[in-house]
């Protein structure tokens, strides 16, 4: 962290139920492949061709890769608030202090306000856009153009002190 950076945070998804679902789906499809391809026992009442099982396994593997590689990077410095959300948002997005009307930390409901976790905004019912991976606290940005952006944080107390220092 350089001298200009005041706050940094890197988060990963922490919802155990999501991990459990993704892992169970992977295990089930791998079990089907072992049963049908290796042990030569047809899987199910109406088994499909072997190659179809491999095609079906691609989706759970991609989901597992997504959850393993998903990170929300937040950085606050004298320029503004910066976020990066690889692999969904690979390039850093900056909200400059000149563009921010208000900045504060608040409690929120990811499911009720934004329809879940990730990069959200379609179902937000006027709440704006959200970038979150878990938890119930976020750095709320109200921009001068009327847009709202919420960035999830697991370190709400530290974030509150930092954003209060910018007087927004």
C-alpha positions in Angstrom: 0.0 0.0 0.0 1.5 3.3 -1.1 1.4 6.5 1.0 -1.5 7.9 -1.2 -3.7 4.9 -0.5 -5.8 5.2 2.7 -8.0 2.1 2.5 -7.8 -1.2 0.7 -9.9 -4.3 0.9 -10.0 -7.6 -1.0 -13.0 -9.8 -0.5 -14.1 -13.3 -1.7 -17.5 -14.9 -1.6 -18.1 -16.4 1.8 -21.7 -17.8 1.6 -21.2 -21.4 2.5 -24.6 -22.4 1.0 -23.4 -21.2 -2.5 -20.2 -23.1 -2.2 -22.1 -26.2 -1.1 -24.4 -26.0 -4.1 -21.6 -25.5 -6.6 -19.5 -28.3 -5.1 -22.5 -30.7 -4.9 -23.4 -30.1 -8.5 -19.8 -30.8 -9.5 -19.7 -34.0 -7.4 -23.0 -35.2 -8.9 -21.8 -34.7 -12.5 -18.4 -36.3 -11.8 -20.2 -39.2 -10.2 -22.3 -39.6 -13.3 -19.2 -39.6 -15.5 -17.5 -42.2 -13.3 -20.5 -44.5 -13.3 -21.3 -44.3 -17.0 -17.9 -43.8 -18.7 -15.5 -45.6 -16.4 -17.6 -48.3 -14.7 -19.9 -48.7 -17.8 -23.1 -48.5 -15.7 -25.7 -46.3 -17.4 -26.5 -43.3 -15.2 -30.2 -42.7 -14.8 -33.4 -44.3 -16.3 -32.7 -42.8 -19.8 -29.0 -42.3 -20.0 -27.5 -39.9 -22.6 -24.4 -40.5 -24.6 -21.0 -40.3 -22.7 -19.9 -37.1 -24.5 -23.1 -35.3 -23.2 -22.0 -35.9 -19.6 -18.7 -34.2 -20.3 -20.5 -31.3 -21.9 -22.8 -31.0 -18.9 -19.8 -31.0 -16.5 -18.4 -27.9 -18.2 -21.1 -25.7 -16.6 -20.4 -26.7 -13.0 -16.7 -26.5 -13.6 -17.1 -22.9 -14.9 -19.2 -22.0 -11.9 -16.5 -23.4 -9.6 -13.8 -21.5 -11.5 -15.9 -18.3 -11.2 -16.3 -18.6 -7.4 -12.7 -19.5 -6.9 -11.4 -16.5 -8.9 -14.0 -13.9 -7.9 -12.6 -11.0 -5.8 -13.8 -7.6 -5.0 -11.0 -5.1 -4.7 -11.8 -1.7 -3.1 -9.3 1.1 -2.8 -9.9 4.6 -1.4 -7.3 7.3 -1.9 -7.1 11.0 -2.5 -8.3 10.6 -6.1 -11.5 8.8 -5.1 -13.0 5.3 -4.7 -11.7 2.6 -7.0 -13.1 -0.9 -7.5 -12.1 -4.0 -9.5 -14.1 -7.2 -9.6 -12.2 -9.8 -11.6 -13.2 -11.8 -13.5 -16.5 -9.9 -13.9 -15.0 -6.4 -14.0 -11.3 -6.8 -14.9 -10.5 -3.1 -15.4 -10.5 -0.8 -12.4 -13.4 1.6 -12.2 -12.8 4.9 -10.4 -15.4 7.2 -8.8 -13.5 10.5 -8.4 -14.2 12.7 -5.4 -15.3 15.5 -7.8 -18.1 13.2 -9.0 -19.3 12.1 -5.6 -22.0 14.1 -3.8 -22.2 11.9 -0.7 -20.1 8.9 0.5 -21.0 7.0 3.7 -21.2 3.4 5.0 -24.6 1.8 5.6 -26.2 -1.5 6.4 -28.2 -3.0 3.5 -29.9 -6.2 2.4 -28.3 -7.7 -0.7 -31.3 -9.8 -1.6 -34.0 -7.3 -0.9 -32.3 -4.2 -2.3 -30.3 -5.7 -5.2 -31.5 -9.2 -5.8 -28.4 -10.9 -4.5 -24.6 -10.7 -4.8 -22.2 -9.8 -7.6 -22.5 -6.9 -9.9 -26.1 -5.9 -9.4 -28.3 -3.1 -10.6 -31.1 -4.4 -12.9 -33.5 -5.3 -10.0 -32.4 -2.6 -7.6 -35.7 -0.7 -7.6 -34.0 2.7 -7.5 -31.2 1.7 -5.1 -28.6 2.0 -8.0 -25.8 -0.4 -8.8 -24.1 -2.7 -6.3 -20.7 -4.5 -6.3 -20.7 -7.1 -3.4 -19.6 -10.6 -2.5 -21.0 -11.1 1.0 -22.1 -9.3 4.1 -24.5 -6.6 4.9 -22.5 -3.4 5.0 -21.4 -1.2 2.1 -19.8 2.0 1.1 -22.7 4.0 -0.5 -21.7 6.5 -3.2 -24.3 9.1 -4.3 -22.9 10.7 -7.4 -23.6 14.2 -8.6 -25.2 12.9 -11.8 -27.9 11.1 -9.6 -26.5 7.6 -9.9 -26.0 5.5 -6.8 -23.3 2.9 -6.3 -22.9 0.6 -3.3 -19.6 -1.3 -2.7 -19.8 -4.1 -0.2 -17.3 -4.1 2.7 -16.4 -6.4 5.6 -14.6 -3.7 7.4 -17.4 -1.2 8.0 -15.9 0.6 11.0 -12.6 1.3 9.3 -14.4 2.4 6.1 -16.6 4.7 8.1 -13.6 6.5 9.5 -12.0 6.9 6.1 -15.0 8.2 4.2 -15.8 10.6 7.1 -12.4 12.1 6.6 -13.4 13.2 3.1 -16.4 15.1 4.4 -18.8 13.8 1.7 
